[in-house]
């Protein structure tokens, strides 16, 4: 299969209590009380996009590491949870410095609503920086 570039269009953004990356928990389940919203862009604000979503307790959020996307990546990283002294392979980590700067988090679905023509999904247990572009919801 030939290598090719792929263009992705964000569907929305996260409104999060985390304004700086240094205060974000390393995994969503470590901050179960943290709540925020996903604000869907106008092209995705049809309520039918969320039809039957309430049947799920959790959602997978696929997102872009927008603040580190242009900084490149390396084969190994030093995760803070290991004291920043031991290196592991980039694919053995949750490092935002990746060949493709995408991340995935499982978050708790709380509710969804429409306000001022925009569609919002309230989520809990999030580990995302405020303003993070959302690529997909599963």
N, C-alpha and C positions, 0 to 999 in steps of 0.2 A: 504494500500500500504506500503510495507516495506521500511524502510529508507536505502539508499545506497549512496555510494560515487560516484561522477560523475567526470570523467576526461575531461577537456577541453583543446584544443590546440589553442593558439593564432594564428590569421591569419596574424598579422602584428603589427606595432607599430605606435605611433603618433610622428610626428616631430612638436613640439609646441614652441611658444615663451616663455612659462612658464617653467622656470627651477627650481623654488621653489614653494612648495604648498601654501605658504602664500600670493602669488600674484595672484593666480587663482581666477577669479570671481566665486561666489557661484552658478551661473547658466549660461549656454551657451548664452542665449539671452541677458545677461547683458554686453557682450563683442562682439557686432556685428562686430566690425572692426578687431578683432583678427583672424588671418589666420594661417593655418598650413597645414600639409599633413598627410595622412595615407599612410604609406609605407607597401605594402603587402609583406609577406614572399614569397620566391621563389615557394613554392607549391601552391600558390594562385595567381600567376602572369600571368595567362592566361587571355587575354583581354576579353574572353567570360564571365568571372566571372562578368564583369561589363556591359554586353550587356544591353542596354536600360536604364541604370541608369540616363542618362541625362534628362529623362522625369520627374525626381523628383527635386523639389526645395530644399528639406531637406532630411537628412538621420538620422536614429537612429543608434547610435554607442553604442555597448555593450562592456564594457571594465573591466579590472581587476584593483582594487585598489592595485597595486603591492607594494607600499611603506608601506602600513598599514596591509597587508594581514596576517602577522604573529603576529600582536599585540593583536589579540582577539577583543572581543566586550562586551558591557554591555546592559542591558535592556533599560536604559535611557541615553540620551546624552544632552549636553548643547550647543545648536547651537549658533555660534557667532552672528547671526542676532538678537537674543534675548538678546544680551549683555552678553552671557555666564553665566547668573544667573538663568535662568529658564530651568528646565529639561523637555524634551519631550521623548516619546517612540522612540526607534531606528527606528521603521517602520513609524514614522511620521517625519522623517528627511532625509536629504541627506548625513548624516555622512558616512565617509569612513570606520568606525569601525562597521562592519556588520557581521552577522552570516556567510554569503557568501559574500566575498569582491568583489562584482560586482557592476558596475554603468552603467547608461544609460544617454546619452545626445542626444538632437536633434541639429544637426549642418547644416549649409547651404552648399549644394553641389555647388561647383564652376566649377570644371572640373576634368578630369582624363587624365593621360598620361603615356607613358612607357618611361623609361630612363635607360640605361645600364642594360637591361633585367629585371628591376623591374617595377612594376605597382604602380602608385601613384594616390591618390585622393586628390585634393586640396579642403579644407573645410574652412568655415568661421564661426565666432561666437562660437569658441570652448572654453571649460573650462577644458581642459585636460593637465596634466603634461607631459612634454617632456619625451618620452620613454615609455609612458603608453601602455601596451599590449592590443591589440584589439582582442576581442573574436568573434564579429560578426558585420555585417553591415546590416541594414534593411531599 
